[in-house]
């Protein structure tokens, strides 16, 4: 089909001449009498041709044809028309199909490019997700491995603590046996054997403390340590740990300050560092143990301003890469082969240094060895315990024999027998029981109980639970706990003596709970301090005034009317009934009669149909009589009962012995008070 051609005036775009094809297209364009009517975008091109007198091409010129608004696309070539001045020849070629095809191609390309970009984005996201999943799986695997290792270490710690507990009980018995033998012989050969045995047992006790520290159940017991002495002791221990292929050097600077730290935990920390140094020098080398004062400018910034001492272990081994050094103190991190290291060594050392008020500092380079420094605060020596001041285990210093009644509760037969020997040698009256249940029963037969000495962990009722029970009846009861473990949960504020202990250590611990002034006090003075009710104190003073020297008073001398709280008093006569005493009520006060709900005058205690109820109100007459008959002294009881209704009941009773002949107890005069 011929292309539309037109000659137009370049100045205003009027159509001067057209061919038929142009005429057809021009007729389709309503009112198309100028170039702008047919191809509006070509006006500027026609003007340009006139100005430049040269050809101009316009590609893909848009044109709307007809009232339907159909869009077509044309390529226009505009050149000067030589036969007319300022005229332009316009040749038009329709390219609608090409333009639409190109646009469809471009749209398809853009769509494909967008899809490709989305695919690439999705692929990248999936790749990142896969990498994150793989990393998470690795982290989970590491966490599971660490958890398994932690569980293994926890189980091992529990096993170690259990073994140490039993071992401490054995050592208590062994040390006690040696001490008691030493006190009972003057044979030099026997004493030498005992000394050697005690030395071995003391080393065993030190070993159990290290085991408990490994199990993390040994609390810190900071003392003032002489650094040189502590490092010399550690150096001797290193000889067994590092073997003969490594040269050991001890370098303690003169004038090194003392430090405040737990001696055994420091020893364990240094042993860990020595073992690490040994493993870093498989072909041998030099291990140097250094103690020195830290200068001011060497103090780590994280520590408070004060004096510090640096205790370091230096090796000539392989050293550590920066990445390994950065993680060296992480728990469970280790560079050793599988099964060759727990990754806890440096973590434990770091924890010890931090708990002691210092820090851990490590310097290492590959091929240049490693220096690990434990930085500890300088100790202010005055007013603190010194490790060197602790006396060596030796015979119990007997001195003046002490007074007091102690209830010993210990489930280990050997430990119980040895402890009884310790206490009786020191002059105490000892009642012993193998468990808490037996101790509760025995406590009711003890008139004056000065101290409860009990193991912490026992089958059945524990030591703390036993103490709580007995303190409910005797609120002022002193308690000293014995334990073969350092786990003191539930013992806050209590006195605890760790096992194994010597007789001297036991004696000192008891004397802190029973001051000599109290232990040596007259019996009546001690009883007066225990009695809570002023009325019972007054009744006791009436009885003490009426007695004849150390003998109980005669019944006529103990006037009923002189007794305070007479309405709560009662008198019984002791009658023989075979081997068992019988008790006949002679007089019962109105308040007690009202509480019982019936009169008892003239009746025998065991004939009453409500015998158990009488005991609940008046207390056990038989146990009180036996105490009074044995000691010729009053019997006193105090108890506080909580029935769970929020209204506890307090019971306080004083039984005063009386005698027809001034020698044997033939009557009991009692006062029983209740506070609901």
VOVEXVO-649927 format. One record per residue (C-alpha): x, y, z; residue number from 0; residue in one letter. Coordinates in steps of 0.5 Angstrom, whole numbers, plus 500, padded with zeros to 3 digits. Layout:
BEGIN
  xx  yy  zz pos code
   X   Y   Z NUM    A
...
This chain:
BEGIN
  xx  yy  zz pos code
 500 500 500   0    X
 503 507 498   1    X
 505 511 504   2    X
 501 518 505   3    X
 505 524 502   4    X
 504 531 503   5    X
 507 538 502   6    X
 506 543 507   7    X
 508 550 509   8    X
 513 550 514   9    X
 511 556 517  10    X
 504 554 519  11    X
 504 547 517  12    X
 498 548 512  13    X
 497 542 507  14    X
 499 545 500  15    X
 499 538 496  16    X
 498 531 498  17    X
 497 524 495  18    X
 491 519 495  19    X
 494 515 501  20    X
 495 522 505  21    X
 488 524 503  22    X
 485 518 506  23    X
 488 519 512  24    X
 487 526 512  25    X
 479 525 511  26    X
 479 520 517  27    X
 482 526 521  28    X
 476 530 523  29    X
 478 537 520  30    X
 485 535 518  31    X
 487 541 514  32    X
 494 542 517  33    X
 500 538 519  34    X
 498 539 526  35    X
 491 536 525  36    X
 494 529 523  37    X
 501 529 526  38    X
 501 534 532  39    X
 508 532 534  40    X
 511 533 527  41    X
 510 541 527  42    X
 517 542 531  43    X
 520 537 526  44    X
 517 541 520  45    X
 520 548 523  46    X
 526 545 524  47    X
 527 543 517  48    X
 525 550 515  49    X
 531 553 519  50    X
 536 548 518  51    X
 534 546 510  52    X
 536 539 512  53    X
 532 532 513  54    X
 529 530 519  55    X
 526 524 521  56    X
 521 522 527  57    X
 520 515 529  58    X
 514 512 532  59    X
 510 519 532  60    X
 503 518 535  61    X
 496 519 532  62    X
 489 518 534  63    X
 485 517 528  64    X
 477 517 528  65    X
 472 518 533  66    X
 473 512 536  67    X
 480 514 539  68    X
 484 508 535  69    X
 491 510 536  70    X
 496 508 531  71    X
 504 509 530  72    X
 508 512 524  73    X
 515 514 522  74    X
 515 521 519  75    X
 521 523 514  76    X
 521 531 513  77    X
 525 534 508  78    X
 525 540 504  79    X
 521 541 498  80    X
 525 544 493  81    X
 519 547 488  82    X
 516 551 494  83    X
 520 556 498  84    X
 519 554 506  85    X
 515 548 504  86    X
 517 541 507  87    X
 515 534 504  88    X
 513 529 509  89    X
 513 522 508  90    X
 509 517 513  91    X
 510 510 514  92    X
 505 506 519  93    X
 509 502 524  94    X
 503 501 529  95    X
 504 493 529  96    X
 512 494 530  97    X
 511 499 536  98    X
 506 494 539  99    X
 510 488 538 100    X
 516 492 541 101    X
 512 494 547 102    X
 509 487 548 103    X
 516 484 547 104    X
 519 490 552 105    X
 513 488 557 106    X
 515 481 556 107    X
 522 482 558 108    X
 520 486 564 109    X
 516 481 566 110    X
 521 476 565 111    X
 526 480 568 112    X
 522 482 574 113    X
 520 474 575 114    X
 528 473 574 115    X
 529 478 580 116    X
 524 475 584 117    X
 527 468 583 118    X
 533 470 585 119    X
 531 474 591 120    X
 527 468 593 121    X
 533 463 591 122    X
 537 468 596 123    X
 532 468 601 124    X
 532 460 601 125    X
 540 460 601 126    X
 540 464 607 127    X
 534 460 611 128    X
 538 454 609 129    X
 545 457 612 130    X
 541 460 618 131    X
 538 453 619 132    X
 545 449 618 133    X
 548 454 623 134    X
 542 453 628 135    X
 543 446 627 136    X
 550 447 629 137    X
 548 451 635 138    X
 543 446 637 139    X
 548 440 637 140    X
 553 444 641 141    X
 548 446 646 142    X
 546 439 646 143    X
 553 437 647 144    X
 554 442 652 145    X
 548 440 656 146    X
 550 433 656 147    X
 557 435 658 148    X
 554 439 664 149    X
 549 433 666 150    X
 555 429 666 151    X
 559 434 670 152    X
 553 435 675 153    X
 552 427 676 154    X
 560 426 677 155    X
 559 432 682 156    X
 554 429 686 157    X
 558 422 686 158    X
 564 426 688 159    X
 560 430 694 160    X
 557 423 696 161    X
 564 420 696 162    X
 567 426 700 163    X
 561 425 705 164    X
 562 418 707 165    X
 570 419 707 166    X
 569 425 712 167    X
 565 421 716 168    X
 570 415 716 169    X
 576 421 717 170    X
 572 423 723 171    X
 572 417 726 172    X
 579 415 724 173    X
 582 422 727 174    X
 578 421 733 175    X
 580 414 735 176    X
 587 417 734 177    X
 586 422 739 178    X
 583 418 744 179    X
 589 413 743 180    X
 594 418 744 181    X
 590 421 750 182    X
 590 414 753 183    X
 597 412 752 184    X
 604 414 754 185    X
 608 409 750 186    X
 613 413 745 187    X
 612 408 739 188    X
 604 408 740 189    X
 605 415 740 190    X
 609 415 734 191    X
 604 411 730 192    X
 598 415 732 193    X
 602 421 730 194    X
 603 418 723 195    X
 596 416 722 196    X
 593 423 724 197    X
 598 426 719 198    X
 595 421 714 199    X
 588 422 716 200    X
 589 430 715 201    X
 592 429 708 202    X
 585 425 707 203    X
 581 431 710 204    X
 585 436 705 205    X
 583 431 699 206    X
 576 431 701 207    X
 576 438 701 208    X
 579 438 694 209    X
 573 434 692 210    X
 568 438 695 211    X
 571 444 691 212    X
 571 440 684 213    X
 563 438 686 214    X
 562 446 687 215    X
 559 444 694 216    X
 565 447 698 217    X
 564 454 700 218    X
 569 459 700 219    X
 573 460 707 220    X
 578 466 706 221    X
 584 467 711 222    X
 590 471 710 223    X
 595 467 706 224    X
 602 468 706 225    X
 603 467 699 226    X
 610 464 699 227    X
 608 459 704 228    X
 602 457 699 229    X
 606 457 693 230    X
 611 453 696 231    X
 606 448 698 232    X
 603 448 691 233    X
 610 447 688 234    X
 610 441 692 235    X
 604 438 689 236    X
 606 440 682 237    X
 611 435 682 238    X
 606 430 682 239    X
 602 433 677 240    X
 607 435 671 241    X
 611 429 672 242    X
 619 429 671 243    X
 620 432 664 244    X
 618 439 666 245    X
 623 443 670 246    X
 619 447 675 247    X
 621 454 678 248    X
 619 458 684 249    X
 620 465 684 250    X
 617 469 690 251    X
 619 476 690 252    X
 621 478 697 253    X
 616 483 701 254    X
 610 480 697 255    X
 604 482 701 256    X
 599 477 704 257    X
 592 475 700 258    X
 585 474 703 259    X
 583 467 699 260    X
 581 460 701 261    X
 587 456 701 262    X
 584 450 698 263    X
 581 453 692 264    X
 587 457 691 265    X
 591 450 691 266    X
 586 447 686 267    X
 586 453 682 268    X
 594 453 681 269    X
 593 445 680 270    X
 589 446 674 271    X
 593 451 671 272    X
 599 447 672 273    X
 596 441 669 274    X
 594 446 663 275    X
 601 448 662 276    X
 604 441 662 277    X
 599 439 657 278    X
 602 445 653 279    X
 609 442 653 280    X
 608 435 651 281    X
 616 435 649 282    X
 618 438 656 283    X
 619 445 658 284    X
 619 450 664 285    X
 614 451 668 286    X
 615 458 673 287    X
 610 459 679 288    X
 611 467 681 289    X
 608 471 686 290    X
 609 478 686 291    X
 606 485 688 292    X
 602 488 683 293    X
 604 496 681 294    X
 599 501 681 295    X
 599 502 673 296    X
 599 494 672 297    X
 592 494 676 298    X
 586 492 671 299    X
 581 498 670 300    X
 575 493 672 301    X
 578 493 679 302    X
 577 498 685 303    X
 583 502 687 304    X
 587 498 692 305    X
 593 494 693 306    X
 593 487 689 307    X
 598 481 689 308    X
 599 477 682 309    X
 600 469 682 310    X
 602 467 676 311    X
 603 460 672 312    X
 608 461 666 313    X
 610 456 661 314    X
 614 455 655 315    X
 609 451 651 316    X
 605 452 644 317    X
 601 458 646 318    X
 594 460 644 319    X
 592 463 637 320    X
 588 470 639 321    X
 581 466 637 322    X
 583 461 642 323    X
 585 466 647 324    X
 579 470 647 325    X
 575 464 649 326    X
 579 461 654 327    X
 575 462 660 328    X
 569 460 657 329    X
 565 454 660 330    X
 566 447 656 331    X
 571 450 651 332    X
 577 446 650 333    X
 582 445 645 334    X
 584 438 647 335    X
 582 432 644 336    X
 575 429 645 337    X
 575 425 652 338    X
 581 429 654 339    X
 579 435 657 340    X
 572 438 660 341    X
 573 445 658 342    X
 572 447 666 343    X
 579 448 668 344    X
 580 456 666 345    X
 573 457 668 346    X
 573 455 675 347    X
 580 459 676 348    X
 576 465 673 349    X
 571 464 678 350    X
 575 463 684 351    X
 579 469 682 352    X
 572 473 681 353    X
 569 471 687 354    X
 576 473 691 355    X
 575 480 689 356    X
 580 480 684 357    X
 580 477 676 358    X
 584 473 671 359    X
 589 475 666 360    X
 592 471 661 361    X
 597 473 656 362    X
 599 468 650 363    X
 602 468 643 364    X
 603 462 638 365    X
 610 459 640 366    X
 611 464 645 367    X
 608 460 651 368    X
 602 462 656 369    X
 602 466 662 370    X
 596 466 667 371    X
 595 471 672 372    X
 591 470 678 373    X
 590 477 681 374    X
 588 477 688 375    X
 587 483 693 376    X
 592 485 698 377    X
 589 482 705 378    X
 589 487 711 379    X
 592 482 716 380    X
 590 485 723 381    X
 583 483 725 382    X
 583 477 720 383    X
 584 469 721 384    X
 591 467 719 385    X
 592 460 715 386    X
 598 459 719 387    X
 595 461 726 388    X
 590 455 725 389    X
 593 450 730 390    X
 595 443 728 391    X
 591 437 730 392    X
 593 435 737 393    X
 590 432 743 394    X
 584 435 746 395    X
 586 440 751 396    X
 583 438 757 397    X
 583 444 762 398    X
 578 444 767 399    X
 572 439 766 400    X
 566 442 763 401    X
 559 442 765 402    X
 553 441 761 403    X
 548 436 758 404    X
 549 435 751 405    X
 544 431 746 406    X
 548 428 741 407    X
 544 425 734 408    X
 549 422 729 409    X
 546 416 724 410    X
 554 414 723 411    X
 555 409 729 412    X
 563 410 729 413    X
 562 418 728 414    X
 557 417 734 415    X
 562 413 739 416    X
 568 417 737 417    X
 564 424 739 418    X
 561 421 745 419    X
 568 420 747 420    X
 570 427 746 421    X
 565 430 750 422    X
 565 425 756 423    X
 573 427 756 424    X
 571 434 756 425    X
 566 433 762 426    X
 560 434 759 427    X
 554 429 760 428    X
 552 426 754 429    X
 545 423 751 430    X
 546 420 744 431    X
 541 417 739 432    X
 542 414 732 433    X
 536 418 729 434    X
 532 424 730 435    X
 526 420 732 436    X
 530 417 738 437    X
 532 424 740 438    X
 525 427 740 439    X
 523 421 745 440    X
 530 422 749 441    X
 529 429 750 442    X
 523 428 754 443    X
 527 425 759 444    X
 532 430 760 445    X
 531 435 765 446    X
 536 440 763 447    X
 538 440 756 448    X
 544 445 754 449    X
 546 443 747 450    X
 543 439 741 451    X
 549 437 737 452    X
 546 434 731 453    X
 548 431 724 454    X
 545 435 718 455    X
 543 429 714 456    X
 540 423 717 457    X
 535 418 715 458    X
 528 420 716 459    X
 527 427 720 460    X
 533 431 718 461    X
 538 435 723 462    X
 534 442 722 463    X
 527 439 722 464    X
 529 436 729 465    X
 532 442 732 466    X
 526 446 730 467    X
 522 441 733 468    X
 526 441 740 469    X
 526 449 740 470    X
 518 449 739 471    X
 519 446 746 472    X
 525 449 749 473    X
 526 456 745 474    X
 533 457 748 475    X
 536 451 746 476    X
 543 452 743 477    X
 544 448 737 478    X
 551 446 733 479    X
 550 442 727 480    X
 555 437 724 481    X
 556 436 717 482    X
 560 432 712 483    X
 558 436 706 484    X
 559 444 706 485    X
 552 444 703 486    X
 549 449 708 487    X
 542 450 705 488    X
 537 452 710 489    X
 542 453 716 490    X
 543 460 715 491    X
 545 464 721 492    X
 546 457 725 493    X
 553 454 728 494    X
 556 449 723 495    X
 562 444 725 496    X
 564 441 718 497    X
 567 434 718 498    X
 572 431 720 499    X
 573 435 726 500    X
 578 434 732 501    X
 577 434 739 502    X
 579 441 740 503    X
 575 444 734 504    X
 569 440 737 505    X
 571 443 744 506    X
 572 450 742 507    X
 565 450 737 508    X
 561 447 743 509    X
 564 453 748 510    X
 562 458 743 511    X
 555 456 744 512    X
 556 454 752 513    X
 560 459 755 514    X
 564 457 761 515    X
 560 462 765 516    X
 554 459 764 517    X
 556 452 764 518    X
 559 453 771 519    X
 553 456 773 520    X
 550 453 779 521    X
 544 449 777 522    X
 539 453 781 523    X
 541 459 777 524    X
 541 456 770 525    X
 534 453 772 526    X
 531 460 774 527    X
 534 463 767 528    X
 530 457 763 529    X
 523 458 767 530    X
 519 463 763 531    X
 513 465 768 532    X
 514 469 774 533    X
 509 465 778 534    X
 513 459 777 535    X
 520 462 779 536    X
 517 465 785 537    X
 514 457 787 538    X
 521 455 785 539    X
 524 460 790 540    X
 519 458 795 541    X
 521 451 794 542    X
 529 453 795 543    X
 528 456 801 544    X
 524 450 804 545    X
 529 445 803 546    X
 534 443 807 547    X
 541 444 804 548    X
 541 439 798 549    X
 536 435 800 550    X
 528 436 798 551    X
 524 439 803 552    X
 519 436 807 553    X
 512 436 805 554    X
 509 440 811 555    X
 515 445 810 556    X
 512 447 803 557    X
 506 451 805 558    X
 500 450 799 559    X
 498 457 801 560    X
 505 460 800 561    X
 505 457 793 562    X
 503 462 787 563    X
 498 460 782 564    X
 495 455 787 565    X
 489 454 783 566    X
 493 451 778 567    X
 497 447 783 568    X
 497 439 785 569    X
 500 435 790 570    X
 501 427 789 571    X
 504 422 794 572    X
 508 417 791 573    X
 506 410 793 574    X
 510 403 791 575    X
 507 398 786 576    X
 512 393 785 577    X
 517 396 781 578    X
 513 401 778 579    X
 511 408 782 580    X
 504 409 783 581    X
 501 416 784 582    X
 495 418 788 583    X
 492 425 788 584    X
 492 428 795 585    X
 490 435 792 586    X
 488 439 786 587    X
 487 446 785 588    X
 480 449 782 589    X
 483 451 775 590    X
 486 444 774 591    X
 480 441 776 592    X
 475 445 772 593    X
 480 444 766 594    X
 480 436 767 595    X
 472 436 768 596    X
 472 432 774 597    X
 475 432 781 598    X
 482 427 782 599    X
 483 428 790 600    X
 484 421 793 601    X
 485 417 786 602    X
 490 414 783 603    X
 493 416 777 604    X
 493 410 773 605    X
 486 408 775 606    X
 482 414 772 607    X
 479 412 766 608    X
 481 418 762 609    X
 489 417 764 610    X
 491 420 757 611    X
 487 426 758 612    X
 490 427 765 613    X
 497 426 762 614    X
 495 431 757 615    X
 493 436 762 616    X
 498 435 768 617    X
 504 432 764 618    X
 507 425 765 619    X
 508 424 772 620    X
 512 418 772 621    X
 518 421 768 622    X
 518 428 772 623    X
 518 423 778 624    X
 524 419 775 625    X
 528 426 774 626    X
 526 429 781 627    X
 528 422 784 628    X
 535 422 781 629    X
 537 429 781 630    X
 533 431 788 631    X
 532 437 784 632    X
 525 440 780 633    X
 523 438 774 634    X
 521 443 769 635    X
 518 443 762 636    X
 516 448 757 637    X
 512 447 750 638    X
 509 450 745 639    X
 503 447 741 640    X
 501 449 734 641    X
 494 445 732 642    X
 494 449 725 643    X
 488 453 727 644    X
 492 459 728 645    X
 491 459 736 646    X
 498 456 739 647    X
 497 453 746 648    X
 503 454 751 649    X
 504 449 756 650    X
 509 450 762 651    X
 510 446 768 652    X
 514 446 774 653    X
 514 439 779 654    X
 517 440 786 655    X
 520 434 790 656    X
 518 433 797 657    X
 520 428 802 658    X
 517 425 808 659    X
 524 423 811 660    X
 529 429 807 661    X
 532 423 803 662    X
 528 420 798 663    X
 522 423 794 664    X
 515 421 797 665    X
 511 427 794 666    X
 511 431 788 667    X
 508 438 788 668    X
 506 441 781 669    X
 504 447 778 670    X
 501 447 771 671    X
 500 453 767 672    X
 496 454 760 673    X
 496 460 755 674    X
 491 458 750 675    X
